Amino acid sequence: METKKYCLACNKKLEGRPDKKFCDPYCKSAWHYQKTKEGAAGFYAKVDRQLKTNRRILKSFNKAGKATVRADILKQHGFDPNFFTHYWKNSKKEVYLFVYEFGFLTRYENGKKKYVLVTWQNYMEKT
């Protein structure tokens, strides 16, 4: 009695060698790519992608070095404040979160959540 084998990627019936796992190179590549995305490398890629997105958004809204933008506008563009690279605390104990060289501080004005956007300055390294 012979057991039937099926492609791991597309579930087509396999013919040929008994140890065959995929019907063609495309299915083999697609299956391995999907498996890689689900593992630790996939997590790294997700975090890296979001950091790059956050940096691009902060850069586009902060042309002059300092700006104030409503939080919902940034979120509409894909900004996620949970992804940042480092933080800086000023003398007033306010914590600025940075995505590489672009930072933001959460503020509430008139009941609306806003972000004060800044660019990293040399004096910030000294504290």
C-alpha positions as CSV (number, residue, x, y, z in Angstrom):
1,M,0.0,0.0,0.0
2,E,1.5,3.3,-1.1
3,T,0.7,6.5,0.8
4,K,-0.1,9.6,-1.4
5,K,2.1,12.6,-0.8
6,Y,1.0,16.2,-1.4
7,C,2.9,19.4,-2.0
8,L,3.4,21.3,1.2
9,A,2.6,24.6,-0.5
10,C,-0.3,24.0,-2.8
11,N,-1.5,20.5,-1.8
12,K,-1.2,19.1,-5.4
13,K,-0.6,15.3,-5.5
14,L,3.2,14.6,-5.9
15,E,4.6,12.2,-8.4
16,G,8.1,11.0,-8.7
17,R,10.6,10.4,-5.9
18,P,9.1,9.1,-2.6
19,D,10.9,11.8,-0.5
20,K,9.6,14.7,-2.7
21,K,7.9,17.6,-0.8
22,F,7.1,20.2,-3.4
23,C,5.7,20.0,-6.9
24,D,7.9,22.7,-8.4
25,P,10.6,25.2,-7.4
26,Y,8.0,28.0,-7.2
27,C,6.1,26.1,-4.5
28,K,9.3,25.3,-2.6
29,S,10.4,29.0,-2.7
30,A,6.9,30.2,-1.6
31,W,6.7,27.8,1.3
32,H,10.2,28.7,2.6
33,Y,9.5,32.4,2.2
34,Q,6.2,32.1,4.2
35,K,8.0,30.0,6.9
36,T,10.7,32.7,7.2
37,K,8.1,35.5,7.6
38,E,6.5,33.7,10.5
39,G,9.7,33.2,12.5
40,A,12.1,35.5,14.4
41,A,13.2,37.1,11.1
42,G,9.6,38.0,10.4
43,F,9.4,39.8,13.7
44,Y,12.6,41.7,13.0
45,A,11.2,42.7,9.6
46,K,7.9,43.9,11.1
47,V,9.7,46.1,13.7
48,D,12.2,47.4,11.1
49,R,9.4,48.2,8.6
50,Q,7.4,50.1,11.3
51,L,10.5,52.1,12.4
52,K,11.2,53.1,8.9
53,T,7.5,54.1,8.4
54,N,7.5,56.2,11.6
55,R,10.8,57.9,10.6
56,R,9.4,58.8,7.2
57,I,6.2,60.2,8.7
58,L,8.0,62.2,11.4
59,K,10.4,63.6,8.8
60,S,7.6,64.7,6.4
61,F,5.6,66.5,9.2
62,N,8.7,68.1,10.8
63,K,10.3,70.3,8.1
64,A,11.3,73.2,10.3
65,G,12.8,71.3,13.3
66,K,9.8,71.7,15.6
67,A,6.1,71.2,14.9
68,T,2.9,70.2,16.6
69,V,0.6,67.7,14.9
70,R,-2.6,66.0,16.0
71,A,-2.1,62.3,16.8
72,D,-5.0,61.1,14.6
73,I,-3.4,62.7,11.5
74,L,-0.1,60.8,12.1
75,K,-2.0,57.6,12.8
76,Q,-3.9,58.0,9.5
77,H,-0.5,57.9,7.7
78,G,0.5,54.7,9.5
79,F,2.4,56.1,12.5
80,D,2.6,53.8,15.6
81,P,4.0,55.5,18.7
82,N,4.8,52.2,20.3
83,F,7.8,51.8,17.9
84,F,10.8,54.0,18.8
85,T,14.6,53.7,19.0
86,H,15.4,55.7,22.1
87,Y,14.2,58.4,24.5
88,W,15.4,61.7,26.0
89,K,14.2,63.4,29.2
90,N,14.4,67.2,29.3
91,S,14.9,69.3,32.5
92,K,11.1,69.4,33.0
93,K,11.1,65.6,33.2
94,E,9.2,65.3,29.9
95,V,10.1,62.2,27.9
96,Y,10.6,62.6,24.2
97,L,10.5,59.4,22.2
98,F,12.8,59.2,19.2
99,V,12.8,57.3,16.0
100,Y,16.4,57.7,15.0
101,E,16.9,61.5,14.8
102,F,13.2,62.5,14.8
103,G,11.4,62.7,18.2
104,F,7.9,63.3,19.5
105,L,6.4,64.3,22.8
106,T,2.7,63.4,23.7
107,R,0.6,66.4,24.7
108,Y,-3.1,67.0,25.3
109,E,-4.5,70.4,24.3
110,N,-8.2,71.1,24.5
111,G,-8.9,67.4,25.1
112,K,-7.1,66.4,21.9
113,K,-4.0,64.3,21.7
114,K,-1.1,65.9,19.9
115,Y,2.5,65.3,19.3
116,V,5.2,67.9,19.5
117,L,7.8,66.9,16.9
118,V,11.4,67.7,17.3
119,T,14.8,66.9,15.7
120,W,17.7,65.5,17.7
121,Q,20.1,68.3,18.8
122,N,23.7,68.0,19.9
123,Y,22.9,69.3,23.5
124,M,20.7,66.3,24.0
125,E,23.7,64.0,24.2
126,K,25.0,65.7,27.3
127,T,22.2,64.7,29.6
